[in-house]
Amino acid sequence: MKKKLWITIGILALLGLWAIMYVPYNLEEYNYYYATHMKHRRYQYPFLPALGLTKLPPEYLPEFHIEYFKKKDIQDNTLTKQNVIRKGDYLEIRPSFISYATSKKILIMMI
């Protein structure tokens, strides 16, 4: 009887430890999912902080174009979007800055 009790306690302790360790891993690994699927106010983009933290799958941001992605060098992640406010305008988002121009040519000249 004591043996079954100790085995049960051991299994429950391992499950509890796994649950405690999995929560931070889940939040770090899938933060883009939470940022893109949770409700937020209009004109707020909660996925921007996620851009600087982890990989950002293109299927979660279909209206944006991911030009470059490399998980080891997150500073090179670049999201772009055309026709944001007016036809032909261009938005570029990187972890370190955001730039907006009325055309892609103007944006390229600024960089």
N, C-alpha and C positions, 0 to 999 in steps of 0.2 A: 504494500500500500504506500509506504514512504517513497519507494522507488518511482512509482507512477506520479506521485505528487512532485518530486524533484524534476522529473522529465517534463511535466507540464509547466512548471515554473521556468525551467530553462528555455523551453520553446517560446513561451510568452515573453520572456526577457529578450530573446533574440529578435522576435517580431517587433517588439517595442523599440529596440535599438535600431533595427532596419528602418522603421517608420520615422524615427527622429533624424536619421542620416539622409533619408530620401527626400524629405521636404526641401532642404536648402539646394540639393542637387537639382530637383525638379524646377524650382524657381529660377535657378541660374541657367539651366539648359534650355528651358522653354519660355523664357521671359518674352520673346517676340510673340508667342501665341497669346499670352495674357494681354500684352500691349495692343494687339490688333483685334482681339475678340471681346474685350470688356467694353462696356458702354463708357463713352466719354462725351464731353461737350463738343459742340460743333466748332470747327476750326482749331481743334487741339489735336496734336499728333503724338500720342504717347509712345509710338514706336521709335521716335528719334533717340531717346536714351538707350533703347535696346540696340540700336544701330552701332553704338560704341561699345557694347558689351559682348555681343555674341553673333553668331551667324544669323542671317536674316533670309529665310527662304522666299524666293520670288512669288510663290503661290499665295502668300499672305498679303502681298502688296501688288495686286495685278495692275493697278494704275500707274505704278512706278517701274522704271527700268533699272535693274541693278547692273551697272557697267562692270564692276570689278569686285570680286570677293576673295579674300584669303583669310582664313580664320586666325592664322598666326600673326598677321599684320593687319589688324582691324582698322588702323588709321587710313588704309587705302580703300575701304568700302565707299562706294559712291552710288547714290540713288539719284536718278534724274526723272523729271516729269515735264512734258510739254503741254501747252495750252492750259495753264493753271488759272489765270485770271482772264487773259485775252488770247485770241488765236495767235500762235507763233511764239508766245513767251516761253521761257525756259527756267526751270528751277533745278538747282543742283544741291544735294545734301550730302555732307560728309560729317564724320564725328566731330571734327574741329570747327567747321563753319558751314553756313548756309548762304548760297548766293542766288540771286534772282536777276534776270535780265529780260528785256523785251524781245530779244532774239538770241539764238544760240551763238551767232557770230560775235555779238557784243560780249557775251559771257566768256568766250574763248579769248578775246582780246584783253579782257580784264585779268585773266589768269596768267 
